[in-house]
Amino acid sequence: MTDPHASLRDRVLRGVLEGAGESDPALRRAAAEGRGVPADLQALVDKIHRHAYKVTDEDLERLQAKYGDDQLFEIVVSAALGASRQRLLAGLEALEDA
């Protein structure tokens, strides 16, 4: 099954992960992959990948002093996009196998 939106989705993902920002692109890519982030960010990134609805203000507040609002926003968006991409690709693969 061909995804008609793949090129647009990939362009958005590249823009978020590789575009200009306050955080290092390598950190954004790691957040999207769900691994390889600094230890202090791993719990947040894991929570976003597994149960994003469980992220609390306290999760962000404990990281805010070190990363600031802009960097945290980029990390959260990168992790969310990466998690959604993983789920979408798994779903498309399941449809192909059906």
C-alpha positions in Angstrom: 0.0 0.0 0.0 1.4 3.3 -1.0 1.0 6.3 1.4 -0.1 9.3 -0.7 1.0 11.6 2.0 4.4 10.2 2.6 6.4 13.0 0.9 4.5 15.7 2.8 4.8 13.9 6.1 8.5 13.3 5.6 9.0 17.0 4.7 7.4 18.1 7.9 9.5 15.6 9.9 12.7 16.8 8.3 11.8 20.4 8.9 11.2 19.7 12.6 14.2 17.5 13.1 16.7 19.3 10.9 15.5 22.8 10.6 16.7 25.8 12.6 15.8 25.7 16.3 17.0 26.3 19.8 17.9 22.6 20.3 20.5 20.6 18.5 19.2 18.7 15.5 20.8 15.5 16.9 18.8 15.9 20.1 15.6 16.3 18.2 16.4 13.2 16.1 17.1 11.2 19.2 13.8 12.4 20.8 12.0 11.3 17.6 13.6 7.9 17.8 12.9 7.6 21.5 16.5 6.8 22.4 19.9 8.4 22.8 18.7 11.6 24.6 20.4 12.8 27.7 19.4 10.8 30.8 17.5 13.7 32.3 15.2 13.8 29.2 14.7 10.0 28.8 11.7 9.7 31.2 9.9 12.5 29.4 10.7 11.1 25.9 9.7 7.6 27.0 6.4 9.0 28.4 5.7 10.8 25.1 6.4 7.7 23.1 4.3 5.4 25.2 1.6 7.5 26.9 1.7 11.1 25.8 -1.5 11.9 27.6 0.2 11.2 30.9 2.7 14.1 30.5 2.2 16.5 33.3 3.2 20.1 34.0 5.6 18.7 36.7 7.4 16.6 34.0 8.1 19.8 32.1 8.8 22.0 35.1 11.6 19.9 36.3 13.4 20.2 33.0 12.5 23.9 32.3 15.4 25.4 34.2 18.0 23.5 32.1 16.3 23.4 28.7 13.9 26.4 28.6 10.6 26.7 26.9 11.7 26.7 23.3 14.1 23.8 23.6 11.5 21.8 25.5 8.8 22.6 23.0 11.1 21.3 20.2 12.0 18.1 22.1 8.3 17.4 22.9 7.2 18.0 19.3 10.1 15.9 17.9 9.2 13.0 20.3 5.5 13.2 19.4 6.2 13.3 15.7 8.6 10.4 16.0 6.1 8.3 18.0 3.3 9.1 15.6 5.4 8.1 12.6 6.4 4.8 14.2 2.7 4.0 14.8 1.7 5.0 11.3 4.4 2.9 9.7 3.4 -0.1 11.9 -0.2 0.4 10.9 0.6 0.6 7.2 2.8 -2.5 7.5 -0.1 -4.4 9.2 -2.4 -3.4 6.3 0.1 -4.6 3.8 0.4 -7.9 5.6 -3.4 -8.4 5.8 
